[in-house]
């Protein structure tokens, strides 16, 4: 037989994955069932099979590369020729075997496992949709059914559901709708696993899981910052100058917030424990309230006169800190 590397069209240094890929491609191309009118299809297919018996098995491939066996799998050492009946391709017994040489020596050939590597194994995978079924009558254990793939999904929930818990619905790639139980205090980005709701297993294997990542919907008032919430609170000019008590919304209702006198726009006040709750007894986040001064409508003349007087009598530079 020709050099098995040449038969498979791969380099001597090719990886086992590349060897398998090349063999699968050629096996499909030259399989007799695919070429009923080609009288040489069986011969080509048999040659591919024999080549893969050598190069597709790491131990035999190493023996061939070291010159211990030839392209047909026969030992190159004296005294090993003439294997008896029942030997596999190239004279090796599949799954191990023995032979007595001319001098009465007893040689054992075992290539690992209950049965040795056989190129026929790959045909079960090649022509059965990749299910890797066991070979009938081969004496080996049939492989366990392969599990289906997991699917990644996302569930967008309102902040109120994140706080109190509730249910959410997600749509799978195949059009199914799944209901997800969302625990109270869940954090954004956490995953909920739905057992058996993924892709079905090939060949009757168990289905995979659905991995649902929780995302928070955008809120009309609050911005999420980890477990904290941020809120922009509009205040009047006189409230900022003189101080005041004002109402501020939270996720659990309105609270009274005390504004210190001379509060600048952009000042942030912290309301402890008014952010997102946490599971497992962890402390809740805070609500960070940023003050935004809003000028009144219809009072431009008065404000302009006040501004001119201040500019003339008591000018100041609010950007003085930036120059340091």
Protein Blocks (a to p, Z undefined) as FASTA:
>chain_A
ZZfklmnopafkbcfklmmmmmmmmmmmmgmklmmmlmklmmmmmmmmmmmmmmmpmklm
mmmmnopacfkopafbghigoiaehiaehhiaehiaadddfkopacdddeeijbdcdfkl
mmmmmmnoonopacehklpacddddddddddddddddfklmmnopadddddfkopacddd
ddehiaehiacddehiaccdehhiacddddddddddddfkbccehjaccddddddfklmm
nopadddddfkbccdddddehiaehiacddehiaccdehhiacddddddddddddehilm
mmmmmmmmmmmmmgcdfklmmmZZ
